[in-house]
Amino acid sequence: MSGQSWPGFAAGAVAAMALGACSGPLHQNAVMRPPPSSVFSDGKLYRWDHRAAESSEARGATLGADATLDDYLAFAAANNRGLEAAFYRWRAAVERLPQVRALPDPMLSYGYFLEDFTARRGMEQHVFELSQTFPWFGKLRMREDAAAKMADAAASEFEAQRLMLFLEVRRAYYELYLLHRETEITRDNLDLLGQIEAIARSRFRVGAATHPDIVRAQVELGRMEDRLRELEQMRRPAVARLNAALNRPADAEVPPPIAVPAERLAGDADQLFASLLNQSPRLQAMTSELERARVEAELARLERYPDLTIGGMYALRGDDPALLRVGVNLPLWREKYDAAEREAMFRRLSVAALRHDEQNRLAAELHESIFMHNDAQRRLELYSATLLPKAGESLRASLAAFQAGTAGFLDVLDAERTLLEFRLAEIRARTDRAVSLARLDALVGQPVPRVADESVQTERTGQSVADDADNIRVQPQGGQP
């Protein structure tokens, strides 16, 4: 392997398989063990260059402020220990193939007759015997097929582990984006409330406002400051969750994400369900297990047939005689073989029922994820195109009326709270839509169809509370409202 250590190669192979989205494990007839420097992809064997792992590790080792979501996914694929464990399980399953297709070990025996046990003069004292057992026709092939199906299932489980890891990374990344944007919005509202509180104090000096108005503003400021501290503290466990998936220290620095993909789902439920049936690695793994159970049932039937043993014996004496021996085992205990066949049948029925149940569960999760996406898309369009512009307009009108003395302070606070609620709801809708797409990718086993959402591609910064706060002009002390 060009001087590369096996642990280093294995980590690179994990990354190569993970990032390559290896969706096709061992082919039904391809039961040959792959060479150590090869990985499976789309049902075929491809050479894997160790330089790919080196570049992947180098890319992951330099995660910095400019790291993208793809960089985090690449780093997780190269470093996550759970994915590495799944890779080793697949490798262990592949190594079963040369074991089960080989003949049983030959038997070499030696015998020695003691002199006082010898009954006749000249009888041999040293006896050597070599024998080899040959299983009944088809048994070795069936055992190899069963091992190949187990390797198929392990490869599909590796792919399922990769998809779940990427879903975990995406969720943590989007959660950090949500916390970052909520923190920014809350700081914007603190600035706005500070301006409102200053207006209330200025109007109170000239007798145009009451003391309860100032108290209400200060209470709202205290509540908002507490929420800001809560959001800042919530970031620590969110960072720890992402670092856990990346196999990094829990307190490793993670720059705050500044955006999520502005994409929406393009396919319908029927297309996604068809893709799930064909591509889901969970279903593929259970299909391989079902095929393995079928092969083992056939193997249990073949166990009724005897195995052939051929051996030769050689004795040391004057004329050195040799003896050829042929023998078979006698499968007489029918109850044992009947029970073995029933066991294989029940195991196959169990796997078939589990696969059907898994398909139902995945279908339910698929429809739930589609609903989550459509609901998030609906909320995003509602807040972005309708509610946020109106809430911003309402706040500006309330501020102007309050400064002019034609509106009450509670009207301003109500408008400010409404705008804050709508802005946070829009950010959550963006995040929920991105999470639902990531969840659909993990369920289906491949990226689902997407299109760019031009209508809500960027956040509407024109209606931000920061802009509203900049437009507020506090009356100087002693001035007229």
C-alpha positions as CSV (number, residue, x, y, z in Angstrom):
1,M,0.0,0.0,0.0
2,S,2.9,2.3,-0.9
3,G,4.2,2.5,2.6
4,Q,0.9,3.6,4.1
5,S,0.0,1.9,7.4
6,W,-3.2,-0.1,7.5
7,P,-4.9,2.1,10.1
8,G,-4.2,5.1,7.9
9,F,-5.5,3.3,4.8
10,A,-8.6,2.2,6.7
11,A,-9.5,5.7,7.7
12,G,-9.0,6.9,4.1
13,A,-11.1,4.0,2.8
14,V,-13.9,5.0,5.2
15,A,-13.8,8.5,3.9
16,A,-13.6,7.4,0.3
17,M,-16.6,5.1,0.7
18,A,-18.6,7.6,2.7
19,L,-18.0,10.6,0.4
20,G,-18.4,8.4,-2.7
21,A,-21.9,7.4,-1.5
22,C,-21.3,3.7,-2.1
23,S,-24.9,2.6,-2.7
24,G,-24.1,-0.8,-4.2
25,P,-22.4,-3.5,-2.1
26,L,-21.4,-6.9,-3.1
27,H,-23.2,-8.1,-6.2
28,Q,-25.2,-11.3,-5.9
29,N,-22.7,-13.3,-7.9
30,A,-19.6,-11.2,-7.1
31,V,-18.5,-13.2,-4.0
32,M,-14.8,-12.7,-4.5
33,R,-13.1,-10.8,-1.7
34,P,-12.0,-7.3,-2.9
35,P,-8.4,-6.4,-2.6
36,P,-7.5,-4.2,0.4
37,S,-6.9,-1.2,-1.8
38,S,-10.4,-1.3,-3.4
39,V,-13.8,-0.1,-2.3
40,F,-17.3,-0.8,-3.6
41,S,-19.2,1.8,-5.5
42,D,-22.4,1.3,-7.5
43,G,-22.0,-2.4,-7.4
44,K,-18.5,-2.4,-8.9
45,L,-15.0,-2.5,-7.6
46,Y,-12.9,0.6,-8.0
47,R,-9.3,1.3,-7.1
48,W,-8.9,3.8,-4.3
49,D,-5.9,6.0,-4.3
50,H,-4.5,6.6,-0.8
51,R,-3.7,10.2,-1.9
52,A,-7.5,10.8,-1.7
53,A,-7.5,10.0,2.0
54,E,-4.5,12.2,2.5
55,S,-6.1,15.1,0.8
56,S,-9.3,14.5,2.7
57,E,-7.5,14.4,6.0
58,A,-5.6,17.5,5.1
59,R,-8.8,19.3,4.2
60,G,-10.4,18.2,7.4
61,A,-7.5,19.2,9.5
62,T,-7.7,22.8,8.3
63,L,-11.4,23.5,9.2
64,G,-11.5,27.2,9.8
65,A,-13.6,30.3,9.6
66,D,-14.3,29.7,5.9
67,A,-15.3,26.0,6.2
68,T,-18.5,25.2,4.4
69,L,-21.0,22.5,5.1
70,D,-19.3,20.2,2.6
71,D,-16.1,20.6,4.5
72,Y,-17.8,19.5,7.7
73,L,-19.3,16.5,5.9
74,A,-15.9,15.5,4.5
75,F,-14.3,15.9,7.9
76,A,-16.9,13.7,9.5
77,A,-16.6,11.1,6.9
78,A,-12.8,10.9,7.5
79,N,-12.9,11.0,11.3
80,N,-16.2,9.8,12.7
81,R,-15.5,6.6,14.8
82,G,-19.0,5.2,14.4
83,L,-18.6,5.2,10.6
84,E,-15.2,3.7,11.0
85,A,-16.7,0.9,13.0
86,A,-19.3,0.2,10.3
87,F,-16.4,0.1,7.8
88,Y,-14.6,-2.5,9.8
89,R,-17.8,-4.6,10.2
90,W,-18.1,-4.7,6.5
91,R,-14.4,-5.6,6.1
92,A,-14.8,-8.4,8.7
93,A,-17.9,-9.7,6.8
94,V,-15.9,-9.7,3.5
95,E,-13.2,-11.8,5.2
96,R,-15.7,-14.5,5.9
97,L,-15.9,-15.4,2.2
98,P,-12.5,-17.2,1.8
99,Q,-13.1,-19.0,5.1
100,V,-16.5,-20.6,4.2
101,R,-15.6,-21.5,0.6
102,A,-12.5,-23.5,1.6
103,L,-12.5,-27.2,2.3
104,P,-12.3,-28.4,5.8
105,D,-8.8,-28.9,7.1
106,P,-7.3,-32.2,6.2
107,M,-6.7,-34.6,9.0
108,L,-3.3,-36.2,9.6
109,S,-3.1,-38.9,12.3
110,Y,-0.4,-41.1,13.7
111,G,-0.7,-44.4,15.5
112,Y,1.9,-46.5,17.4
113,F,1.4,-50.0,18.6
114,L,3.1,-50.8,21.9
115,E,5.3,-53.9,21.8
116,D,3.5,-55.7,24.5
117,F,0.2,-55.1,22.7
118,T,1.4,-56.7,19.5
119,A,-0.4,-59.9,18.8
120,R,1.7,-61.1,15.8
121,R,5.3,-61.1,14.9
122,G,6.2,-58.5,12.3
123,M,3.1,-56.4,12.8
124,E,3.6,-52.7,12.0
125,Q,4.3,-50.3,14.9
126,H,4.0,-46.9,13.2
127,V,0.8,-46.0,11.3
128,F,0.2,-42.7,9.4
129,E,-3.1,-41.6,8.0
130,L,-4.1,-38.6,5.9
131,S,-7.7,-37.8,5.1
132,Q,-9.8,-35.0,3.5
133,T,-13.5,-34.4,3.9
134,F,-15.5,-33.1,0.9
135,P,-18.8,-31.6,1.7
136,W,-21.8,-32.6,-0.4
137,F,-22.3,-31.0,-3.8
138,G,-23.4,-27.4,-3.4
139,K,-22.7,-27.0,0.4
140,L,-19.6,-24.8,-0.1
141,R,-21.3,-22.7,-2.7
142,M,-24.3,-22.1,-0.4
143,R,-22.1,-21.2,2.5
144,E,-20.2,-18.8,0.3
145,D,-23.4,-17.2,-1.0
146,A,-24.7,-16.8,2.6
147,A,-21.5,-15.1,3.6
148,A,-21.7,-12.9,0.5
149,K,-25.2,-11.8,1.5
150,M,-24.0,-11.0,5.0
151,A,-21.3,-8.8,3.4
152,D,-23.9,-7.2,1.2
153,A,-25.9,-6.3,4.3
154,A,-22.8,-5.0,6.1
155,A,-22.0,-2.7,3.1
156,S,-25.6,-1.4,3.1
157,E,-25.4,-0.8,6.9
158,F,-22.2,1.2,6.2
159,E,-24.1,3.3,3.7
160,A,-27.0,3.8,6.2
161,Q,-24.5,4.8,8.8
162,R,-23.0,7.4,6.4
163,L,-26.4,8.9,5.7
164,M,-27.3,9.1,9.3
165,L,-23.9,10.7,10.1
166,F,-24.4,13.3,7.4
167,L,-28.0,14.0,8.7
168,E,-26.6,14.5,12.2
169,V,-23.9,16.9,10.9
170,R,-26.5,18.8,8.9
171,R,-28.9,19.1,11.8
172,A,-26.2,20.4,14.1
173,Y,-25.0,22.8,11.5
174,Y,-28.5,24.2,10.8
175,E,-29.2,24.4,14.6
176,L,-26.1,26.6,14.9
177,Y,-27.3,28.8,12.1
178,L,-30.7,29.1,13.8
179,L,-29.1,30.1,17.1
180,H,-26.8,32.5,15.3
181,R,-29.6,34.3,13.6
182,E,-31.9,34.3,16.7
183,T,-29.0,35.9,18.6
184,E,-28.5,38.6,16.0
185,I,-32.3,39.3,15.8
186,T,-32.5,39.5,19.6
187,R,-29.6,41.9,19.7
188,D,-31.4,44.0,17.0
189,N,-34.5,44.1,19.2
190,L,-32.4,45.1,22.2
191,D,-31.2,48.1,20.2
192,L,-34.7,48.9,19.2
193,L,-36.0,48.6,22.8
194,G,-33.2,50.8,24.0
195,Q,-34.4,53.5,21.5
196,I,-38.0,53.0,22.6
197,E,-37.0,53.3,26.3
198,A,-35.1,56.5,25.5
199,I,-38.2,57.9,23.7
200,A,-40.3,57.1,26.7
201,R,-37.9,58.8,29.1
202,S,-37.7,61.8,26.9
203,R,-41.5,62.1,26.6
204,F,-41.8,61.6,30.4
205,R,-39.6,64.6,31.0
206,V,-41.9,66.8,29.1
207,G,-45.0,65.2,30.6
208,A,-46.1,63.5,27.4
209,A,-45.6,59.9,28.8
210,T,-46.2,58.2,32.1
211,H,-43.8,56.5,34.4
212,P,-45.4,53.0,33.8
213,D,-44.3,53.4,30.1
214,I,-40.7,53.6,31.2
215,V,-41.1,50.7,33.6
216,R,-42.7,48.6,30.8
217,A,-39.8,49.4,28.5
218,Q,-37.3,48.5,31.1
219,V,-39.1,45.2,31.9
220,E,-39.1,44.3,28.2
221,L,-35.4,45.2,28.0
222,G,-34.7,42.8,31.0
223,R,-36.7,40.0,29.4
224,M,-34.8,40.5,26.1
225,E,-31.4,40.5,27.8
226,D,-32.3,37.3,29.6
227,R,-33.3,35.7,26.3
228,L,-30.0,36.8,24.7
229,R,-28.0,35.2,27.5
230,E,-30.0,32.0,27.1
231,L,-29.3,31.9,23.4
232,E,-25.6,32.5,24.0
233,Q,-25.5,29.6,26.5
234,M,-27.5,27.3,24.1
235,R,-24.7,27.5,21.6
236,R,-22.2,25.5,23.7
237,P,-24.2,22.2,23.6
238,A,-25.0,22.7,20.0
239,V,-21.3,23.1,19.2
240,A,-20.6,20.0,21.3
241,R,-23.1,18.0,19.3
242,L,-21.5,19.0,16.0
243,N,-18.0,18.3,17.3
244,A,-19.0,14.9,18.6
245,A,-20.0,13.9,15.0
246,L,-16.7,15.3,13.8
247,N,-14.7,13.4,16.4
248,R,-13.3,16.6,17.8
249,P,-13.1,18.0,21.3
250,A,-16.4,19.3,22.5
251,D,-15.1,22.8,22.9
252,A,-13.4,23.0,19.5
253,E,-14.2,26.3,17.8
254,V,-17.0,26.3,15.2
255,P,-17.6,29.5,13.3
256,P,-21.3,30.5,13.2
257,P,-23.0,29.5,9.9
258,I,-24.3,32.5,8.0
259,A,-26.8,30.8,5.7
260,V,-28.7,27.6,4.9
261,P,-29.4,26.3,1.3
262,A,-32.2,28.3,-0.3
263,E,-33.7,25.2,-2.0
264,R,-37.0,23.5,-2.0
265,L,-38.2,20.0,-2.9
266,A,-38.9,19.4,-6.6
267,G,-40.2,15.8,-6.5
268,D,-43.6,14.5,-5.4
269,A,-44.3,11.8,-2.8
270,D,-44.7,9.0,-5.4
271,Q,-41.3,9.6,-6.9
272,L,-39.7,9.8,-3.5
273,F,-41.4,6.6,-2.4
274,A,-40.2,4.8,-5.5
275,S,-36.7,6.0,-4.9
276,L,-36.9,4.9,-1.3
277,L,-37.8,1.4,-2.3
278,N,-34.9,1.2,-4.7
279,Q,-32.2,3.2,-2.9
280,S,-32.8,3.0,0.8
281,P,-29.7,1.3,2.3
282,R,-31.8,0.0,5.3
283,L,-34.1,-1.8,2.9
284,Q,-31.2,-3.0,0.9
285,A,-29.6,-4.4,4.0
286,M,-32.7,-6.3,5.0
287,T,-33.1,-7.6,1.5
288,S,-29.6,-9.0,1.7
289,E,-30.5,-10.5,5.1
290,L,-33.7,-12.0,3.5
291,E,-31.6,-13.5,0.7
292,R,-29.1,-14.9,3.3
293,A,-32.0,-16.5,5.1
294,R,-33.2,-18.1,1.9
295,V,-29.7,-19.5,1.2
296,E,-29.4,-20.8,4.7
297,A,-32.7,-22.6,4.4
298,E,-31.4,-24.3,1.2
299,L,-28.2,-25.1,3.1
300,A,-30.1,-26.6,5.9
301,R,-31.8,-28.9,3.4
302,L,-28.4,-30.0,2.0
303,E,-27.2,-30.9,5.4
304,R,-29.3,-34.0,5.1
305,Y,-26.8,-35.3,2.6
306,P,-23.6,-37.0,3.8
307,D,-20.1,-35.6,3.4
308,L,-17.4,-37.7,1.7
309,T,-14.1,-38.4,3.4
310,I,-11.1,-39.9,1.5
311,G,-8.0,-40.9,3.2
312,G,-4.9,-43.0,2.9
313,M,-3.1,-45.0,5.6
314,Y,0.6,-46.0,5.5
315,A,2.2,-48.5,7.9
316,L,5.9,-48.9,8.6
317,R,7.0,-52.5,8.5
318,G,9.0,-54.8,6.3
319,D,6.9,-54.4,3.1
320,D,5.5,-50.9,4.1
321,P,1.8,-51.5,3.1
322,A,-0.6,-48.6,2.1
323,L,-4.3,-48.5,2.5
324,L,-6.9,-46.3,0.7
325,R,-10.0,-45.5,2.8
326,V,-13.3,-43.9,1.8
327,G,-16.0,-43.0,4.3
328,V,-19.2,-40.9,4.7
329,N,-21.0,-39.5,7.7
330,L,-24.4,-40.9,8.4
331,P,-27.1,-38.2,8.9
332,L,-29.4,-40.5,10.8
333,W,-31.0,-38.1,13.3
334,R,-33.9,-36.8,11.2
335,E,-35.3,-34.7,14.1
336,K,-32.1,-32.6,14.1
337,Y,-32.2,-31.8,10.4
338,D,-36.0,-31.2,10.5
339,A,-35.5,-28.7,13.3
340,A,-32.6,-27.0,11.4
341,E,-34.9,-26.6,8.4
342,R,-37.7,-25.2,10.5
343,E,-35.3,-22.8,12.2
344,A,-34.1,-21.5,8.8
345,M,-37.7,-21.1,7.6
346,F,-38.8,-19.2,10.7
347,R,-35.7,-17.0,10.5
348,R,-36.6,-16.2,6.9
349,L,-40.2,-15.4,7.8
350,S,-38.9,-13.1,10.7
351,V,-36.6,-11.2,8.4
352,A,-39.4,-10.8,5.8
353,A,-41.7,-9.4,8.4
354,L,-39.1,-7.1,9.7
355,R,-38.3,-5.8,6.2
356,H,-42.0,-5.2,5.6
357,D,-42.3,-3.3,8.9
358,E,-39.2,-1.3,8.1
359,Q,-40.6,-0.4,4.8
360,N,-43.8,0.8,6.4
361,R,-41.9,2.8,9.0
362,L,-39.7,4.5,6.3
363,A,-42.8,5.3,4.3
364,A,-44.3,7.0,7.3
365,E,-41.1,9.0,8.0
366,L,-41.0,9.9,4.3
367,H,-44.5,11.4,4.3
368,E,-43.8,13.1,7.6
369,S,-40.7,14.7,6.2
370,I,-42.5,15.8,3.1
371,F,-45.2,17.4,5.3
372,M,-42.5,19.1,7.4
373,H,-40.9,20.5,4.2
374,N,-44.2,21.7,2.7
375,D,-45.3,23.3,6.0
376,A,-41.9,25.0,6.4
377,Q,-42.2,26.3,2.8
378,R,-45.7,27.6,3.4
379,R,-44.6,29.4,6.6
380,L,-41.5,30.8,4.9
381,E,-43.6,32.2,2.0
382,L,-46.2,33.6,4.4
383,Y,-43.7,35.4,6.7
384,S,-41.3,36.5,4.0
385,A,-43.8,37.9,1.4
386,T,-46.7,39.0,3.6
387,L,-46.4,39.1,7.4
388,L,-42.9,40.5,7.8
389,P,-43.4,43.6,5.5
390,K,-46.7,44.4,7.2
391,A,-45.2,43.9,10.7
392,G,-42.3,46.2,9.8
393,E,-44.8,48.8,8.4
394,S,-46.9,48.5,11.6
395,L,-43.9,49.1,13.8
396,R,-42.7,52.1,11.9
397,A,-46.3,53.6,12.0
398,S,-46.6,52.9,15.7
399,L,-43.2,54.5,16.5
400,A,-44.1,57.6,14.5
401,A,-47.5,57.8,16.2
402,F,-46.0,57.4,19.6
403,Q,-43.4,60.1,19.0
404,A,-46.2,62.4,17.8
405,G,-48.3,61.5,20.9
406,T,-51.2,59.9,19.0
407,A,-50.5,56.3,20.0
408,G,-49.9,54.6,23.3
409,F,-46.7,52.9,24.5
410,L,-48.4,49.5,24.6
411,D,-49.1,49.9,20.9
412,V,-45.4,50.2,20.2
413,L,-44.5,47.3,22.4
414,D,-47.1,45.1,20.7
415,A,-45.9,46.0,17.3
416,E,-42.3,45.3,18.3
417,R,-43.1,41.9,19.8
418,T,-45.1,41.0,16.6
419,L,-42.2,41.9,14.4
420,L,-39.7,39.9,16.6
421,E,-42.0,36.9,16.5
422,F,-42.4,37.0,12.8
423,R,-38.6,37.4,12.1
424,L,-37.9,34.4,14.4
425,A,-40.6,32.4,12.7
426,E,-39.1,33.1,9.3
427,I,-35.7,31.9,10.4
428,R,-37.2,28.7,12.0
429,A,-39.1,28.0,8.8
430,R,-35.8,28.3,6.8
431,T,-34.1,26.0,9.1
432,D,-37.0,23.5,9.2
433,R,-37.1,23.3,5.4
434,A,-33.3,22.6,5.3
435,V,-33.6,19.9,8.0
436,S,-36.5,18.3,6.2
437,L,-34.5,18.1,3.0
438,A,-31.6,16.5,4.8
439,R,-33.9,14.0,6.4
440,L,-35.3,13.1,3.0
441,D,-31.8,12.5,1.7
442,A,-31.1,10.1,4.5
443,L,-34.4,8.3,4.1
444,V,-34.2,7.9,0.3
445,G,-30.5,7.1,0.2
446,Q,-29.6,9.7,-2.3
447,P,-30.0,13.5,-2.7
448,V,-33.7,14.3,-3.5
449,P,-34.6,16.6,-6.4
450,R,-34.2,20.2,-5.5
451,V,-34.8,23.6,-7.1
452,A,-33.5,27.0,-6.1
453,D,-36.2,29.0,-4.3
454,E,-35.8,32.4,-5.9
455,S,-38.8,34.0,-4.1
456,V,-37.3,33.6,-0.6
457,Q,-33.7,33.1,-1.5
458,T,-32.3,35.7,0.9
459,E,-33.6,37.1,4.1
460,R,-35.4,40.4,3.9
461,T,-32.9,42.6,5.6
462,G,-34.8,45.7,4.5
463,Q,-37.4,45.1,7.1
464,S,-35.0,44.2,9.9
465,V,-35.5,45.8,13.3
466,A,-32.0,47.2,13.0
467,D,-33.2,49.4,10.1
468,D,-36.2,50.4,12.2
469,A,-34.0,51.3,15.1
470,D,-31.8,53.5,12.9
471,N,-34.9,55.4,11.8
472,I,-35.8,56.3,15.4
473,R,-34.8,59.8,16.6
474,V,-34.9,60.3,20.3
475,Q,-36.2,63.7,21.3
476,P,-33.6,65.7,23.2
477,Q,-34.2,66.4,26.9
478,G,-36.7,69.2,27.3
479,G,-37.8,68.9,23.7
480,Q,-41.3,68.8,22.4
481,P,-42.8,65.4,21.5
